[in-house]
Amino acid sequence: MLDEPKGEQYWISTDTELKIDPNAPEWAKKEFKEYMKLMSNKPDKDGMVKLY
């Protein structure tokens, strides 16, 4: 299980997307980008999502 992101308070959720506050510190922007990359993986033929 993944830990809760430390910079989550900088995340902006709309009806259609999740993005990072442009005024967020660089570490939070990097964390957001890495987290979104992890969460964008597609399930394999067995329905499993692999986190790398």
C-alpha positions in Angstrom: 0.0 0.0 0.0 1.3 3.5 -0.9 1.7 6.1 1.8 -0.4 9.3 1.6 1.4 11.9 -0.4 3.0 14.6 1.8 2.1 17.4 -0.6 -1.5 16.4 -1.0 -2.6 19.8 0.3 -1.3 21.3 -2.9 -3.4 19.1 -5.1 -6.4 20.7 -6.9 -9.3 18.4 -7.8 -11.9 19.5 -10.4 -14.8 17.6 -11.9 -12.6 16.4 -14.8 -9.0 16.3 -13.5 -6.5 16.3 -10.7 -3.6 18.8 -10.9 -1.0 20.5 -8.7 -1.1 24.1 -7.6 1.3 26.1 -9.7 2.5 27.8 -6.6 3.4 24.5 -4.8 7.0 23.9 -3.8 9.2 22.0 -6.3 9.3 18.9 -4.0 5.5 18.7 -4.1 5.3 19.1 -7.8 7.9 16.3 -8.2 6.0 14.1 -5.8 2.7 14.8 -7.7 4.3 13.9 -11.1 5.7 10.7 -9.7 2.5 9.7 -8.0 0.4 10.4 -11.1 2.9 8.3 -13.2 2.4 5.4 -10.8 -1.4 5.7 -10.9 -1.5 5.9 -14.7 -0.3 2.3 -15.2 -2.8 0.1 -17.1 -3.9 -3.3 -15.8 -2.4 -6.3 -17.5 -4.4 -9.2 -19.0 -5.1 -10.6 -15.5 -6.4 -7.2 -14.2 -3.3 -6.5 -12.1 -1.7 -3.1 -12.0 2.1 -3.3 -11.4 3.7 -0.4 -9.6 7.4 0.1 -10.4 
